[in-house]
Amino acid sequence: FRPMEHQIPFLKSQARIRILRGGNRCLGGEQLIYDPVLDVHRRIDEIDEDFHVLSRDPATGELVTKRACAPFIKSYGALYRVTLSNGESLVTTLEHRVLDAQGHWISIGEAWRTQALLFCEKSSEDAANRDCVLLSVGQSCDIQVAKSGDNAALSMSSSHVATQEVGNEESTCHIKNVVVLRNDFIYDLTVETFHTYICSGLLNKNSGK
């Protein structure tokens, strides 16, 4: 779903209000998300109906299939490409939250600043296409200092952080690089029961919950 031309000014005008309410926490339209029922990765901005995701039962730690509502535009703001040490990447905001290795929810910005280890799930999603993001802009260097401009790179040395195997089904990863992409519409979705979904190997929170 993309807004019609006459809807864009209104959506942009609401962006600041939604950010103040803690609502700037989700993904860019080109981000792919895995549907285990169809066994395909789908662009968020091309999903116009309810679909399914992999969620995680917090009581058992098991992956379960859950229904998700059709993605919707939540806000308008800065999007970043976040590259992970597991070889995957996300197009997201810095406010978006994921689960860390200690079981706490942490924003992408904070995880990058502290080089936190993140919970990384090995699932049937990993057996499918691992190219979770298709982009033509924002190529980054390994080490740069953040500067102004849409294509500025946010990067730092992370050689001191190692990926750790914490079990047969699970591992951890960390953020290797963050690249400023552009200002654009930010998409969200709501997942039944647990309000979480697996994307790029990370356990993500939906709808700012």
N, C-alpha and C positions, 0 to 999 in steps of 0.2 A: 504494500500500500504506500503510495506517495500522495501527498496532499495536492489538491487542485490549486491553480495559481491564485485564485481569490481567497483561499484559506491560509496561505502562507503568512501574510502580515499578522493575522490574529494569533497563529501558533507562536510566532516569534515574540509577540507582545506578552504572552503568558510564560515565557521561558524563565524570566527572573523570579516570578511568583513561585513557580514549581521548584526552582533551585532552593529558595528560602524555606520551602516545606520539606526539603530533603529528597526531592524527586529526581535529581539528575544522576540516576544510577543505572544506566543500562548500556545498550550496544548500538553500534552503527548499523545502518541498513544492509550493508554488504556482508556482515558477519554470517557465517554458516552455522546452523545448529542441527544436531543430529535427531532424526525422527526414527526411533527403533521399530515402530510398527511398519513404516514404509521402507526402512533400512536405507535411507538416503539423507544426505546433508542438504539443507534448504536455506536460501537467503532469507533473513528475517523480513526484509521489505517486500518479499514476494509471497509471503504466507498470508492468505486472506480468509482462513477458516481455522477452526480449532484443530489442533494436531497433538502429537505426543512427544514427550521428552523422557530422558533418563533422569530420575530423581534419586535421592539417597534417604533411606529410612534412618533417622538419627538414633533410633532405639537399637537397631540390629546392624547398621552399617552396610546393609545390602542395597544394591541398585534395584530400583523398581520402575516400571513404566507408568507414567502419570499423564493425564490429559492437561494440555495447556490451552489457554484462550488464544485467539488470533492476536498476533503482535499489534501494538498500537503506538502511535507517536506520543511520547511522553513530554518531550521538551525539545529545545534547540540550543546547541552549544558546542563546545570544543570536543573533538574526537581525537583519539590517539591510537596508534598501533602499538600494542604491547606484545613484545616477543618473549616467549618463555623458554626456559632451559630444556623443556621436554620436546622442543622443536615445533611447538604450536604457537599460535598468536591470536590475539583478540583485537577487534576494533571497538573501543569502549571509552567511557569517561574515567577520569581519575577518581570520581566518587563511587564508582561501581564497587560492590563488595563481593569478596570471595572468601572461602574458608582457608585458614592457615593451618599449619601442621600441628598446632596446639589445640585446634578445635574452636578457634575464635574467628569471628567475622572481621575482616580487615579491608579497608579500601585499597584500590589499586595504587593510588598515590602514596599511601602510607607503606604498603608492601614494597614499593619501589624505593622509597626513601630509606627504609630500614633494611632492605634486602632480606625480608622475611622469607622463610621457607613456607611454601603453600602446599596444601593438600592436593594431591594429583591422583585422580582415579584412573586405573586401567580397566577398560570396559570394552563392550562390543563396539563402541564408537571408535576405539583406537584401531580396530581391524579394518575400518572403512577408510575412505580418503582422508588423509591427515592434513591436506591443504585447506585449513579452515578459513583462510581469508585470501581473497584475490584483490590485489591493489596495484595501481600503476603509478602512485605518487608516494612521496614521503620516504624515499630510500635513505637509510641512515648509515653513518659511519660507526665504527666500533666504540670510539670514545670521543664525545664532544660535550661542550658545555651548552646548556640551554640558552638560546638567543631568540629574539623576536622573529616573527614570520611564521607562516603556516607550515613551512617545511623544515623548521628548526628541529634538531635532534636533541633528545634528553637521554644521555647515556653516561655510564660510569663503569669503572672496572668492577667486575664481579667474580674474578677468578678465585677469590677466597671462599666462595660459596659452592658447595658440592651437592649434587643430587644424591639423595639418600634413599635406599630401598628400605621400606618399613614393613614389608610383608609381601606375600605372593600376589595380592590383588591391588596393593596400594604402593605409592611412592610419594616423594615430595619433589617440588621443583621451585624455581625462583624466577623473578623477572630479570631478563638479560638486557633489555633495551626498551625504551619508550620513545616514540616518534610522534611529533605533532602532525596531524593530517590536515584538518580543516574544521570549520564550523558547519554543522549540518544537523538534521533532525536526528533525535535520539529515540530509539525504539525500546519498548518494554513488553513483557508478557506476564501473565499470572498462571502459576502452576498449582493444581489442586493439592490439598493436604499438607505437603511439606514446604511449598513455596521455594523450591530449589530446583536447579537443573544443571546437568553436566554440559559444558561447552569448552572445547579445546583442552579437555582433561581436567579442568577446574570445576569445583562445585560453586555455582553462582547463586546469589540471592536475587529473587525477582521483586519488582514493584516496591523497592525500598524497604521490604520487610526484614 
